C-alpha cells in the first residue's frame, strides 16, 4: 500500500525508517519531512505527523538488527499507548539501509491493530 498525505485525518502518523541524527534526506524519511512534517534532527519518536524509527546510526551506517529491534519495540509500546492513532508503517530498513523484509518483518509480530503494516507483513 502506498501512503499519501491525504490519508491523514488528524489521527494518522506516517512511520518511517530514519537515522539517529534525524537527517531526513532520502527515501521514506524525505517523504516524512516533505509531506508529513517530520522535523529535521529528530531521529527517533513522534515528529510532526510522523514517527521516526532509526535503522541507521549517527554516521548513516546500518544499525545492527538487535538495535533496530529495540527501537521497534519502543515504537510498538508507543502505538499501544496511543490506540486512537493510526500508524502507517513503511517497510523500514529495507530501502537505503539494505535489510530484507525477512530481517525486519518479525520485529512487528504482535503489532497492535492501529498499526497498518506493509503488504505481506
N, C-alpha and C positions, 0 to 999 in steps of 0.2 A: 504494500500500500504506500502510495506517495502522500506525504503530509503537506498540506498547504496552509498558509496563514488564515484563509477564510474558514478553516476548521475551528478557529479559536472563538469560543463563546464566552470568554472570560473565566472559564473554569478548566482550561486546557493548557497543558505545558508541553513543549517540544523537548524531548530528551535526546541529547547528542553526546558523542564522544569528543572529549576536549583534551587539552594538555594541562598539566598542573599550573602553568604560568597564565593560563586563560588567554592565550593569543589565538583568537578565533579567525584564522586566516584562510582556511580551505575546508572543503567538504561540508559535512553537516554543521560543523562549528561556524563556518562562514554563513550558512543559511540561518543558523540561530542568531548570529549577530545582525544580519541584514534584515531578516523578516520576523524574528521573534524577540527582539530587544535584549539579547544576551549582552552583558556588559563586558567589555574588554578588561582583562585582568582577573576575572572570576573563573577559576579553573575547576572548582567543584561546588555543586549546590545550586539552589534556585537563583536564577538571574534573569530579569525581565520576565517574559512569558515562556521561559525555558528552564531546563535543568541540565547542568554540565556534569558528566561523569568522565574523569580522566582515564585515558588509555595510553597517554604519552606523558613523559616526565617534564621537568622544568626546561630541559635542554632539547626537547622534542624528540627524544628517543623512546622507543617502545617500552612500556611498563611491563614487568613480569605479570603473568596471569594471576598469581595469588594477590598481588597488589590491586589489580583491576577488580578481582572478586570482592575485596574489602570495600572498595568504592561502590560497587553494585549493591552489596548488602546494605550499606548506609543509605543508598538511594531507595531501595525497597522498603526499608524502615520508614523513611520519609513518606513514601507513597501510601503506606498503610495508615499513617497518621493523618494524611490529607486525602481521605477516602472520597471526598466530594469533588476532587480534582481528577481530570482525565489526563493521563500521561501518555503521549505519543512517542514511543521508544523507537529510535532508529537503530540499525544494526551496528552498534558501537564497536569500535576496534577492528572492523572488517574492511575498512577502506584504506586510508593512508597509513594506519597503524600496522596493517598486514596480517592480523589474525584471521582465522576462518570462522564461519558461523558455528562450526562444531566446537571451536575453542570457547566461544562466548555464550552461546545459547544455554548451556547448562546452568550458568550463573543466574539465569532468570527463572529457573524452575520454582514454582510456588509463588510467582509474582501475583500480587493482588489483582482483582478483576478490573480495577481502574487503570491498569497498565495495558495499553494497546501495543502488543509486541509485533515485530516484523513478521510478515507472512512466513509460515513454516516453523516459527519458534514456538 
